């Protein structure tokens, strides 16, 4: 069937006027309008009893109810950047772009103030409900009813007051759900009709759906991870998402019959929905429910970014079973000492990293921290642990690059008695067992050998360790935070890191920005660190002079925050006055330029650094030649990690000579 081409502009308006008059005034069947419009007119008149003389939609939220709805709507948070970008690119001289939730309530509106004010006169504003039951035929309401993108042009609106306007709207669908979760709409005067408005909102809705689908995917993975973590022996376990759909179920729960036709009982689903909607204080960390057919179930809400995104429903193996012993909660002082407030800075890259880290703290997914040496990766890891759900457990840090290759597995996974000559007679637990119930921080994870990577992968998959020299698996509950100064994907491409291990570790990647990319954070950090080192040296208050501040801004900081602290520590120890000057600062690597009007650093210090650099370069060259440029052997001979060797080679511009 060939598509029917709709007349445009004035002729289309005349046809719609004639059809509307015949339907409303003469009672004739809808003619000359799209079939979806005709169906909507019939619903408005016969189903909802809408008055064509209506001046405002019949339903509208109060200010408090609107605020609660806006704050709770995840779709708005995800769609906002896309809507603002569209509004900026289209100009929207005479149109507004709006977002509605799945119940037809407007959540946001963007456009020129004059147009926003004009549409508000008919109640087209946040808080108003524009379903067909409240406002008759209109773009958002009819798109919700028809569940497809459509346009309502001029007199195609059932209510006369809406007819000066044209709306193009497209529903936003959730994955695996037929009911729309929202609607995107573009509204403007019918005389300024945009020919491609419908295609625009349809593309916009798809873009929002993609973001929503990604967010749902992360939430479901959070729930699955919580399900895998809840490995109490003998208990039946069911994981559900925020819509109470079953995500996972173990054998014991399947045998219990609590899951029928792929769903939990209706009463339990209703209870779970109320639980998800409750506030954190009302909800609690664990709820016991009585369920027909089961003695009782224990529900543990799964949180992501502070929101309940699902739950693990536990059927205890024995009603008399005592809960696991919990470690005492960390003190407020300990939380503050290792919290996010310790990460100083206001730059956009740092704020983005902290925001992602806060998300990581709200769940137990594996995290990978990327950043140059000295950027504060362990500081981030400790904050994620101490501000998260595992704060009551231990935090164990391991530098993978500092462990000899032949001892990595015994260090991480432990060893049984009699395994090593000179080892402990009773054997020794590994760092995974030490971190049970808490967080294991694997710094320089890319330094692990191939066999160690394979063993690590198995532990992450099975959630149990087998000590070196043993055969009995030991269950563990550990959240892994890995760190590297090189991207894992780059190491995979270079065939130095397992791809399957990448997927296990790199669920939530967070990039820690280099100090040189953080703008004025350098000065802010310098002043805070100067207070610390002044107290360490018992020198009293020290300040930074204008010349010193400018030198700090100009330096590239290859050693990042660690280098900054060392520079300030040296300056605080040697400066003669309480105001540090440019000449008091001694850098590991001199900046390429000196700010105009500033004095250069004293020649003796330059000569000393230059001599040390030349000596280091010579030592590196000799070691490389002696090891035939085998970097693993060279690093071992020099007693440094490969990561450190790579940095030294880059610093000195050393590369293997061509044959």
N, C-alpha and C positions, 0 to 999 in steps of 0.2 A: 504494500500500500504506500502510495506517495504521501509525503508529509504535506499537511495543509499550511500554506504560507499565510501568515497573519498580516492583514493590512497594517500599515504603520501610521503614526502621527494622527492627524486630524480625522482621516477616514476611519481609522480604528476606533477613535473616540465616538464618532457618530454611530457606528455600528453597536458599540457597547451601550450608548445612551438608549438607542432604540430597543435593544434586547432587555435592558433593565426596566424601562418603562412598561414594556409589554408584560414582563414577569410580575413586577410589583403592583402596577396599577390595574392591569387588565387580566392578571391571573393566567397568562399564557405560559406554555412550557419554555424553558430557556432555549433561545435560538440565536445563532450568530456569535456565540462566545465559545471558547474552548470547553471541552467536556468536563474538565476538572472544575471550572468556574460554575458551570451549570449544576454539578453535584453539590458544590458548596452552597450555592443559593438555596437549594432545596433543604439542605441541613439547617441553614440559618433560619429559614422561615418555618419549616415544619418540625424540625427537631429541637431547635433552641428558642424559637419564638423571639428572634431579634427584631427590635424596632428599627426601621430604616431612618428614623429621626434621632437616633442615638447621638449624643454629643461627646461622650467619653466611654471607654470600655467599662463594663459593669463591675469588673474586679480590679482592685489596686492595693498593693501592700503599703502598710505604714512604714515610717522611716526605720524603726527598729527591726521590723521583720525583713525589710529589704537589706539592711546591713548584715543581718545574720545569714541571709541567703547568699549574698555576695561573698562573704568571708568563707562560707562553706563550699562554694562552687569551684571545684578543681578545673572545670572546663574553662571558666573565665580566666583563671591564672595562666593556663596553657595558650589560650587564644589571644590574650591581650597583645603580645608583641606582634602577632600576625595582623591583627586588626589595625593597630597603630601604623604599621608599615604600609598597609593598603591605603589608609586614609592619607598618609603623606604622599604616596606615589600617585594616587588618583587626583589629588588636589581637593576633591569634594567641594567644589565651589557652590553647588546647589543640591548636594545629596548628603545623607547621613548614612553611616554604616553602624549596624546594631547587632548585639548578640542576645539571644533569648535562651533560657534553660529549657529542659524537656517538658516543663509544664506550661510553657508559653509566657513566662514572666520576663520582661526585659531586664537585663543585667547591666548593659553598658551601651553608650551611644557616643559616636565620634563624628565630628563635622564642624562646619563654621557655626559660630554662636547664633547668627541670625536664622539659619535653617533649623538648628536645634530648638530655638525658641518658637519658631513657626509650627513645627510638628508637635511641640508640647501642648499647643492650644487644643489639639484633639486627643490629648492624653497619651501621645506616643512618646513615652519617657520611661526611665528606669522605675521598676516597681509595678508598672501596669501589665495586666494579663491580656495578651492578644490572641488567645485561642478563639476558635470560631464560636464557642459557647459564650464568650465574653464580648466579642467584637464582630461577629459575623465573618463574611468573606474578606480576607486580607492576606498579604504575602506570608508573614510568619505563621499565622494560625492555620492557613490552608496548606502550607508546606508541611506542617506537623501532621495535619489530618491525612494528607495524600502520601506522606512519607517520600517525597521526591521534590527536586527543585522545580519551581514554577514562578510565574510572574502574574501579578494582579494589576491591571492597567486601568487607571481612571475609573470610569463607571462600571468596571467589572467588580469593584467593591460593592458589597451589599448595602452598607450604610452610606447615606448620601454625604455625610461630613468627611468621609475618607476619600471621596472621589476626586478631589483636586490633586491627589498623589498617586504615584506608581511605585509598587514594591516588587523587588525581585528577591526571592528567599530560597535557601537551600538547607535541608536538615543535616545535622551532624550525627552520624551513627557510631555507636560503640561496637567494638569487635565482639562478635557472637551474640549481638542483641538487635532485634528488629526495631525496637522502639527508639526513636531519636533521643539523644541526650541534650540536644540544643539545636538552634537555628541561627544562621547568619543571614542578615537582611540588608539590602541597599535600597533606600527610599529617597525619592525626589519628586518635584513637580512633574505632572504628566507631560507638560510641554517640553521639559528638558529630558525626555526619555533617552536612556543610553541603550543603543542597539545591542551591546554586548554585556549588559548588566547581568543577565541570567548566567552566562558563561563565567563571568567574574565571580559571582557568589558561589557557583558550583565548585570552581577551582579553590576558592577560599575555604569552603567547607571541607574539601578533601585534604587541604594542608593542615587544618585543625585536627581532622580525624587522624592524620599520621602522627601528630604530636600526642594526641590522646592515646592512640594505640601503643606508642612507645612507652608512655607513662604506665599504662595498664600492664604492659609486658614486664616492666621493672617491678611493679607491685606484685604481680603473680610470682616472679622469681623470688621476691622477698618472702612471700608466703611459703613457696616450695623449700626455700633455704631453712625457714623456721621449722618446717615439717621434718626436714632431714636432721635438724639439730635436736629435735624432741625424740631422742632414741631410747627412752626408758624401756627396759626389757619387760615384755609381757603386756604393755599397754596397747590398746587399740587407738589408732591415730587417724584423724580425718582433717585435711587442710581445706579451707574454703576461702574464696576471695571476698572482696567487699560487697559483692552482690549475692553472697551465700552459695555460689556455685562451687561444686566440689572440684578441687584442684588435684588432690592426691589422697590416697587411702591405703593403709597397710593391711596385711592379711588378717590380723586379729579383728580389726574393725569391719572388714568385709565379711568375715564369718559371723559377726554379731548381728548382722542384718540391719544395722542402723542406717545404712545407705541403701535406699531402694530406688530403682529406676534412675540411678545416677544422682539422686538428691537426698538431703537430710529430711527428716519429718517436717511437716509444715509448721507445727508449733515451735520447733527448735529454730527453723529459719526465721520466723517472726521475732523470736527472742534475740537472735543474733543481730538482726537489723536494728532493733532498739539499742542493743549494746554498742554497735558501731556508731550510732548517732549520738550516744551519750558523751558527756565531757569526760576528760581524763580522770577527774576526781570522782565522778559518779561511777565510772567504768571499773577502775581498779586494774591491777595487773593480772588477776585471775578470778574467775567466777565459776561457782559450782551450780549446776542446774539438774533438776530432776526431769527425766525423760521417760515417757511410756515405753516399756520394753527393755529399758536399761536401768540399772540401779541409780546411776548418776553419771554425769559427764562433767569434766572440768574444761572450761573454755579459757584459752590464753590468747587475748587479742594480739595481732601482729601489727606493729607500728612502722610507718615509713614517713619520714619528714613530719613526725608528730601526729599523724592521722592514722586511724585504724583502717588498714587496707585488707584485712582478712583475719582469720583466726585458726588456731590449731585446737581441734576438739579432741579431748583425751578421754578414753574409756579406761579407767584404772583397772589393772589386773586384779587387785584386791582392794575392797573398800577400806580395810584396816591399814593399808600401806602408808607408811609415814613419808612426808615430803622430804626431798633431799636437803641436806644441811647446806645453808647458805653462809658465805663469809660475811662478816660485818660490813655494812655500807661504808664507803670512804668518807672521811670527815669533810666538812665544808672547806677547810683549809687545804686539804689535799686536792679536792676538785678544782679550787681556785688556782692552786700552784701549777696544775697541769692542764687547765682549761683553755678555751679559745681566746680568752682575754689576754693570755700570755703572748699571743701572736700579734705583735704590734705592727700597725700600718693601716693606711687608708686608701692605697692605690686600687684601681679597678681590678687588675689581675690578682692581687692578693685577696680582695673581697670575694671574687669569684671562687678562688680556691677554698676559702673559709666556708662559703655557703655550701659548696659540695661536701666539704668535710663534716659539716653539721648534719647534712642529709645522711652521710655514712654513719654518723654516730647514732642515728635513730633506728638503724637496722643492724643486721649481722652479716651482711654480704661481704665477700672478700674485696679488699681495697688495694690498689696499687698507686703509690706516690712517685711521681716523676719529678726530677729537679736536679740541678747541678749540685756538686758537693758544697756543703755549707749553707744551703738554703733553708734548713730547718725541717727536714722530712721527719726526723724522730719527734720533734716538737708537735707536728701535726698528728703523728701516730698516737702519741700519749694523750692529746686532747680528744681524739676520736674515742679512745678507750675510756678515759675518765669522765667524759660527758655522755657516754652511751649506756646501753643496757648491760654491759659486762663490767661496769666499774667496780663491782664487788669482787671480781676475779683478779688474778695476777696479770701484770703486764711484763712480758719477757722479751727483751731485745737481743737479737743475734746479728752480728756482722758476718755475713756469709763470706765476704772477701778476706777475712782475717783468719779463717779456719783452714788448716792444711787439708788438701784435697782428700788424703787418705783417712781423715778423722771426721769428715763432715757428717757422714751417716750416723756414727756413734754419738756425735754431739747433738744432732737433731733428734734422733730416735732412741738413744740410749743403748746399753749393752747388758747382756746377762753375765752372771758370775762365771769366771774362768775364761772369758772370751779373749782378754788381752793380758799378756804378761806385764805386770806392773800396774794393771788396772785395779779398781776396787774389788775386793774379794766377793762382796755381795752384789756386784753389778752396779749400774748407775742409770737412773731415769734420764731421758733426753729432754731437750728443751720443749718439745711438744707436750710431754707429760707435765713438765713444770708449769706450762701455761694452761693446763686443763681448767675449763670454766672461765677463761679470760682471753687475752689477746697475745698472739705471737707476732712480733715485728721482725720481719726478715729484711734487713738492710743489705744492699748490694746483691739482690737475689740473682742477678744475671751472672754472678761469679760462681754459682753452683756448677759442679761437674755434671756430665751427662748422666752417670749412674745416680747421683744425688737427686737430679731433677726427676728421674723416673720414680725413685722412692718417694719423693715429695708428692708427685701426682697420685700415687696409690693411696697415700695417707689422706689427701684431700678428697678422693673419691669414696674411700671406704670409711672414713672417720674413725680410723683405728691405726695404732702403730704396732709394729713387731720389732722388738729390740734386736740389735745385731747379736748373732749367736743364739737367738731364741726362735720359737715357732708359734708361741701363743699370742694372739692379737690382744691388744689392750684398747678398749674404747676410749676415745677422747672427744672433748667438746671444746674446740679452739677456733677463734676467729683470727684469720690470717690477714695481716696488713704487710704488704711487700713494698719495697722501695728500690729505686734504681736511678742512676744518673744517665741511663740510656733507655730508649723506648724498647719495650719488650717486642713489639712488632718488628723493629729494626733488627733486633737480635735473632728473631725467628727467620727473617729474610737472609741473614748472614749465616744461618744454620748453626747458631750457637745456643739456641733456646728452643725447647719443645713447643710446638704450636698448641697441642692439647693442654699443656700446662699454662700457656698464655690464657686460654679460655677459662681456666679454673681460677686464675689469680686476678685477671683484668676485668672483673665484673663492674667495679666502680673506679675508673681511672681518675686521678686528680693530679693536675700539673701545678707544681710549686714554682712561682716565677722567680727568675734570677733577680738579684738586688738591683742590677743596672736597669732593669725593666720596671722598677717600682717608683720612679720619679722621686717625689719629696719624701717618700718613706725613708730614704737614706738619712736625711737630717733628723727626722723624728726618731728613728732607731738609734742614731748616734747619740742623741741627747739622753735617751733612756739608758743606753749601755754605759754612757759616761758616768751616770749616777751609780750604777752597779760597780764599775771598776774603781771608782773613787772610794766607795765603802770598803772594797776588798783591800785597797792599799792604805786605807785610813788617812787619806789626804784632805778630807773635807770637800766642800762643794767645788766642782770645776765647771767651767763654761767653755763654749766654742766661740772663738773670735770669727769675724766675717771672712778672713782669709782661710781659716781652717774649714769653715762651712763650704766655701766655694771649692776647695780642694776635694772635699768629700763628694761633692756633686759631680766633679769632673772625672773621678777615678772609675775605671770600668769594673772593679770588684770581681776579679776572677774567682776569688775564694768566698764571695758572698758574705753572709752575716758573720760567719766564723772569722773571716779575714778582717771585717770591720771591727769586731771586738778585740782582736789581737792588736790592730793599729791603735785603737784607743787605749788599750792596756799599756802598750809601750809609751805612748804619749803621756799618759797620766803619771807614769813612773818617772819620766825624765824631764817633763816640762818644768821650767823654773817659776812660771807665774800661774795663777789660778785660771787665766784665760788661755786656752790652747790656741797657738798660732799655726800658720801654714807650715813653718819650718819645724814644728814639733811633730808633725805627722811623717812617719817613715813607712813607706809601702813596700810590699813584696815585689810589685811590678809597677814602675813609674807610669803615670798617665802620659798619654802621647802629647798633650798640650797643657800649658799652664795658663790659668786665667790672666787676662791683661792686668798689669799693675801688681801682680803677686810675685813675691820673691821666690826664686827657685830653691829647692832643698839643698842643704850644704854639700859641697863636693865630696867630703870624706864618706858620707853615708852612701852617696851614689857609687863611689869606687868600691866600697865594701860589697854592696849588692851586686854590682857588676862582676866582681871577682867570684862571688859565690855562685852566680848563675853560670859563669864560664866553667867553673870547676864541676858543677853538677852536670853540665852538658858533656864535658869530657868523660865523666864517670859513666854516664848513660851510653855514650858512644862506644867505650871500651867493652861494657857489658854486652851490648847488642852484637858487636863483632865476635866476642868470645862465644856467644850462644848462637851464632849464625842467624841472627835476627829472629830467633824463635821467641816470641813475646812471653809465652808461658814460662819458659826456662829463665828468661831474663828477669821477669818479675820475681821468681823464686830466688834467684841468685842475689838480687838486690834487697830481698826481704820486704817487698811491697806488693800490693794487690795489682792485678792487671788494670783495674780502673785507674789507679794512681799512675801506673806506667803510661797509659794512654794519654792522661792529662799532661804528664811531663814531656812526652814526645810532641804533643801539640804546642806546648808552651815554647819549646826550643826549636820548633820547625824541623824536627828530625823525621825522615822517612827513608824507607829501605831503598838503597841505590839500585838503579836498573842494571840488570846483568849485561 
